[in-house]
Amino acid sequence: MANDFQGNKKRQTKHRFDKGGRSERDDRSGRRGGRSTGREVEEVTGEENQGSEDFSFGRHAVIEALKNNRGNKLFLQDDLKGPKTQELKDLAAEFSVPISWAPKTKLDKLTDSAVHQGIVLGITEYEYLTVEELTAQVKEKKEEPFFLILDGIEDPHNFGSILRTADATGVDGVIIPKHRAVGITSVVAKTSTGAVEHIPVARATNLKQAVQTLKSAGFWIFGTDMEGTSYEKWNVSGSLALIIGNEGKGMSPILKKEVDEMLSIPMVGHVQSLNASVAAGLLMYEVLRKRMK
């Protein structure tokens, strides 16, 4: 994003410029049953971290994953107790998710020593939508949706922060490339504080084709660059898709050719760029602000 929003000292530089549900998952009807009343104790081995199972960790991310019926097994640190722990146990029981109690060292292994708060959830692999699925799904519920297109975001913390703000501002869907970009990971889920469970994400092999698909569906495509219209003059009516560029390189040249208008954020300070998640957040709130009038 460093090349997207840049400013010169002591002058303003003008830079131009779904909430749908996710695809249906299996209902795991065979796993819904009676509540577990006992404290199940199982040893956590290295095998727990193998196979196709992913992990979510941290209280908020785990709660949202459980509510979205994506949990396979809940691992709790063996010294956790209190009403918040009981809430997790009750939620796991509601969705028939078994619980294993383990020492912190074992949970550190499952999460590569991340800050897990003593709470780790084995989850099913994230199911991405196609761009066509996302568009059709959201268009059924909303006449003028607002999508984000992330052009090569590589930092999972940036991606997670963007998802968190997207949920807060009513973004209807996010589109990411399949290659050379971060996908939905445990770090992304934790940074998003569970917002990943509420924002549908589509993954595209070719972002140029994805943009052309959106255009065919009636979307206006906006980019972010140092030369463009001030975001304050942005007309946010209609179906919108906003492209946020890579942290270092900005928007790819091939996508710049596809946009209908480039947007800019004026800057007057010493710092020459904005963080990708900060710039994205400012623009998402601009859409929300104008559409709430």
C-alpha positions, -999 to +999 in steps of 0.1 A: +000+000+000+031+022+003+027+031-034-010+037-032-012+066-008+018+089-007+020+126+003+046+154+002+055+174+033+035+207+038+012+202+009-018+181+000-011+156-027-043+144-045-044+108-052-072+095-076-092+074-073-217-098+008-237-092+045-243-124+028-238-158+044-212-182+033-217-212+011-237-240+027-216-263+048-226-297+059-249-295+088-230-321+107-264-335+118-246-366+130-226-346+155-255-328+171-266-347+201-269-346+239-247-324+260-215-338+274-215-335+312-182-349+321-147-333+319-132-352+290-094-355+293-073-366+263-036-364+256-027-340+229+000-355+206+018-343+176-008-361+155-033-334+164-014-309+142-014-331+111-039-337+083-063-312+068-075-298+101-068-261+108-068-244+141-084-212+154-073-197+187-081-169+211-114-165+228-133-143+203-122-162+172-130-196+188-165-185+200-174-172+165-161-204+149-181-225+173-213-205+166-207-210+129-205-248+134-169-251+122-155-267+153-142-303+154-124-303+188-119-277+215-086-277+234-086-259+267-056-251+289-058-274+320-058-245+345-086-225+329-117-220+350-145-196+358-177-184+341-160-176+307-145-211+306-179-226+314-194-205+286-170-221+261-177-256+275-215-250+271-211-237+236-189-267+226-215-290+241-243-273+222-226-281+189-214-315+201-177-305+199-155-327+222-132-310+247-096-319+255-077-304+285-040-299+279-010-281+294+001-247+279+031-263+263+009-286+242-013-256+231+019-237+222+028-265+198-006-265+181-004-227+175+034-222+169+036-203+203+010-178+193-010-159+219-038-184+222-052-174+257-054-211+266-081-217+240-075-236+207-102-250+184-096-276+156-118-264+127-128-276+093-110-260+064-123-226+054-146-228+024-140-200-001-167-189-025-161-182-062-166-147-074-198-158-092-212-174-060-204-144-039-220-120-064-252-141-068-255-147-031-252-111-021-273-097-050-302-117-038-302-098-005-289-064-013-295-041-043-262-021-039-236-043-023-201-032-014-171-055-020-134-052-012-108-067-036-075-072-019-047-071-045-020-092-030-022-084+008+006-106+023+005-097+060-021-118+080-025-091+106-034-066+078-059-090+064-074-097+098-077-061+106-093-054+073-119-081+079-126-068+113-133-033+099-152-048+070-176-065+094-180-033+114-188-011+083-212-035+066-190-047+037-208-075+019-178-096+007-141-097+002-123-111-029-087-122-027-063-138-052-055-175-049-017-170-053+009-146-039-014-134-011-023-145+024-055-166+028-076-174+058-053-185+085-055-189+123-036-156+127-061-138+103-090-153+123-076-142+156-067-107+144-102-103+129-116-113+164-140-137+147-152-114+119-139-140+094-169-160+103-193-133+092-177-118+060-179-141+030-146-144+012-142-154-024-109-165-039-100-159-076-072-174-097-072-143-118-082-109-103-085-093-137-112-118-147-128-113-113-131-076-119-146-082-153-171-105-138-181-078-113-184-053-141-208-076-160-229-078-128-232-040-127-204-031-103-185+002-104-148-006-098-126+018-078-089+017-072-065+033-048-035+053-061-015+085-056-031+102-086-069+105-084-100+120-070-101+128-033-121+101-015-143+128+000-158+134-035-165+096-039-200+088-052-208+057-033-242+049-049-247+017-069-229-016-066-192-009-056-160-028-055-129-012-040-094-025-048-068-022-020-033-028-032-003-047-019+015-033+012+046-025-007+038-024-044+003-010-044-022-019-071-009-041-099-008-022-133-031-048-149-059-039-124-054-002-127-065-005-163-098-020-152-110+006-127-137+031-134-121+057-111-090+061-089-094+074-054-068+092-033-063+102+004-047+136+008-017+137+032+003+166+046+026+150+072+062+136+071+052+099+066+049+091+030+024+063+030-005+047+049-007+011+062-030-010+039-055-018+067-056+019+078-063+032+043-089+004+037-105+013+070-108+050+062-124+042+028-148+016+042-160+041+068-165+067+041-189+044+023-207+037+056-209+074+065-223+085+032-248+056+029-261+063+064-272+098+055 
